[in-house]
C-alpha cells in the first residue's frame, strides 16, 4: 500500500515537473525560434 502510494505520488510529481519544464521551454523557445526564422532574412 505504501509502495503503491509512493509510486503514484512520484509519477504525479514527475508529470507535473515535466509539464512545468515544457511550459518554461516553450516560453523560452518561442522568441528563439522567432529570432532564428527572422534574423537570416534581415
OpenMM code with the backbone's topology and positions (N, CA, C; nanometers):
from openmm import Vec3, app, unit

residues = "UNK UNK UNK UNK UNK UNK UNK UNK UNK UNK UNK UNK UNK UNK UNK UNK UNK UNK UNK UNK UNK UNK UNK UNK UNK UNK UNK UNK UNK UNK UNK UNK UNK UNK UNK UNK UNK UNK UNK UNK UNK UNK".split()
positions = [
    Vec3(0.0836, -0.1203, 0.0000),
    Vec3(0.0000, 0.0000, 0.0000),
    Vec3(0.0876, 0.1260, 0.0000),
    Vec3(0.1861, 0.1250, 0.0895),
    Vec3(0.2735, 0.2424, 0.0969),
    Vec3(0.3542, 0.2567, -0.0322),
    Vec3(0.4020, 0.1422, -0.0842),
    Vec3(0.4804, 0.1467, -0.2066),
    Vec3(0.3980, 0.1967, -0.3237),
    Vec3(0.2722, 0.1512, -0.3306),
    Vec3(0.1853, 0.1937, -0.4403),
    Vec3(0.1584, 0.3440, -0.4316),
    Vec3(0.1305, 0.3917, -0.3102),
    Vec3(0.1064, 0.5347, -0.2922),
    Vec3(0.2317, 0.6154, -0.3271),
    Vec3(0.3474, 0.5629, -0.2885),
    Vec3(0.4719, 0.6327, -0.3170),
    Vec3(0.4970, 0.6434, -0.4668),
    Vec3(0.4729, 0.5326, -0.5384),
    Vec3(0.4973, 0.5341, -0.6823),
    Vec3(0.3993, 0.6272, -0.7524),
    Vec3(0.2731, 0.6274, -0.7089),
    Vec3(0.1745, 0.7146, -0.7725),
    Vec3(0.2090, 0.8609, -0.7463),
    Vec3(0.2511, 0.8916, -0.6232),
    Vec3(0.2907, 1.0288, -0.5909),
    Vec3(0.4114, 1.0699, -0.6742),
    Vec3(0.5074, 0.9769, -0.6885),
    Vec3(0.6269, 1.0080, -0.7667),
    Vec3(0.5897, 1.0303, -0.9131),
    Vec3(0.4939, 0.9510, -0.9628),
    Vec3(0.4521, 0.9667, -1.1021),
    Vec3(0.3873, 1.1032, -1.1223),
    Vec3(0.3009, 1.1433, -1.0280),
    Vec3(0.2357, 1.2745, -1.0379),
    Vec3(0.3405, 1.3854, -1.0297),
    Vec3(0.4385, 1.3675, -0.9394),
    Vec3(0.5436, 1.4676, -0.9222),
    Vec3(0.6258, 1.4821, -1.0498),
    Vec3(0.6628, 1.3694, -1.1099),
    Vec3(0.7428, 1.3732, -1.2332),
    Vec3(0.6619, 1.4333, -1.3475),
    Vec3(0.5323, 1.3986, -1.3545),
    Vec3(0.4480, 1.4520, -1.4616),
    Vec3(0.4341, 1.6032, -1.4500),
    Vec3(0.4119, 1.6526, -1.3272),
    Vec3(0.3992, 1.7970, -1.3077),
    Vec3(0.5312, 1.8669, -1.3385),
    Vec3(0.6417, 1.8014, -1.3018),
    Vec3(0.7724, 1.8596, -1.3302),
    Vec3(0.7957, 1.8676, -1.4811),
    Vec3(0.7565, 1.7633, -1.5545),
    Vec3(0.7727, 1.7640, -1.6998),
    Vec3(0.6846, 1.8702, -1.7637),
    Vec3(0.5619, 1.8860, -1.7118),
    Vec3(0.4723, 1.9883, -1.7660),
    Vec3(0.5298, 2.1273, -1.7420),
    Vec3(0.5834, 2.1494, -1.6226),
    Vec3(0.6442, 2.2790, -1.5922),
    Vec3(0.7638, 2.3039, -1.6830),
    Vec3(0.8444, 2.1992, -1.7041),
    Vec3(0.9603, 2.2118, -1.7921),
    Vec3(0.9164, 2.2428, -1.9347),
    Vec3(0.8062, 2.1811, -1.9780),
    Vec3(0.7554, 2.2051, -2.1128),
    Vec3(0.7091, 2.3497, -2.1281),
    Vec3(0.6400, 2.4016, -2.0261),
    Vec3(0.5926, 2.5407, -2.0310),
    Vec3(0.7107, 2.6367, -2.0353),
    Vec3(0.8101, 2.6132, -1.9489),
    Vec3(0.9277, 2.7008, -1.9462),
    Vec3(1.0032, 2.6926, -2.0782),
    Vec3(1.0176, 2.5711, -2.1315),
    Vec3(1.0897, 2.5535, -2.2573),
    Vec3(1.0169, 2.6230, -2.3716),
    Vec3(0.8831, 2.6134, -2.3733),
    Vec3(0.8066, 2.6762, -2.4813),
    Vec3(0.8174, 2.8278, -2.4726),
    Vec3(0.8101, 2.8835, -2.3504),
    Vec3(0.8194, 3.0286, -2.3364),
    Vec3(0.9583, 3.0780, -2.3739),
    Vec3(1.0605, 2.9954, -2.3531),
    Vec3(1.1962, 3.0366, -2.3878),
    Vec3(1.2278, 3.0066, -2.5342),
    Vec3(1.1642, 2.9040, -2.5915),
    Vec3(1.1963, 2.8651, -2.7287),
    Vec3(1.1232, 2.9504, -2.8320),
    Vec3(1.0037, 3.0001, -2.7983),
    Vec3(0.9276, 3.0772, -2.8972),
    Vec3(1.0045, 3.2005, -2.9457),
    Vec3(1.0580, 3.2864, -2.8579),
    Vec3(1.1373, 3.4000, -2.9081),
    Vec3(1.2626, 3.3548, -2.9826),
    Vec3(1.3234, 3.2446, -2.9374),
    Vec3(1.4441, 3.1956, -3.0042),
    Vec3(1.4111, 3.1478, -3.1453),
    Vec3(1.3012, 3.0738, -3.1599),
    Vec3(1.2607, 3.0280, -3.2930),
    Vec3(1.2218, 3.1462, -3.3809),
    Vec3(1.1554, 3.2453, -3.3216),
    Vec3(1.1163, 3.3643, -3.3978),
    Vec3(1.2399, 3.4378, -3.4485),
    Vec3(1.3378, 3.4581, -3.3596),
    Vec3(1.4609, 3.5263, -3.3997),
    Vec3(1.5368, 3.4434, -3.5027),
    Vec3(1.5381, 3.3105, -3.4842),
    Vec3(1.6106, 3.2229, -3.5765),
    Vec3(1.5481, 3.2264, -3.7157),
    Vec3(1.4143, 3.2439, -3.7228),
    Vec3(1.3479, 3.2452, -3.8533),
    Vec3(1.3505, 3.3837, -3.9165),
    Vec3(1.3666, 3.4891, -3.8359),
    Vec3(1.3597, 3.6258, -3.8895),
    Vec3(1.4983, 3.6823, -3.9188),
    Vec3(1.5936, 3.6570, -3.8291),
    Vec3(1.7257, 3.7192, -3.8426),
    Vec3(1.7961, 3.6868, -3.9741),
    Vec3(1.7936, 3.5634, -4.0255),
    Vec3(1.8618, 3.5378, -4.1533),
    Vec3(1.8045, 3.6184, -4.2690),
    Vec3(1.6773, 3.6600, -4.2590),
    Vec3(1.6160, 3.7353, -4.3688),
    Vec3(1.6559, 3.8822, -4.3673),
    Vec3(1.7039, 3.9326, -4.2525),
    Vec3(1.7376, 4.0748, -4.2426),
    Vec3(1.8655, 4.1087, -4.3173),
] * unit.nanometer
topology = app.Topology()
chain = topology.addChain("A")
for resn in residues:
    res = topology.addResidue(resn, chain)
    for name in ("N", "CA", "C"):
        topology.addAtom(name, app.Element.getBySymbol(name[0]), res)
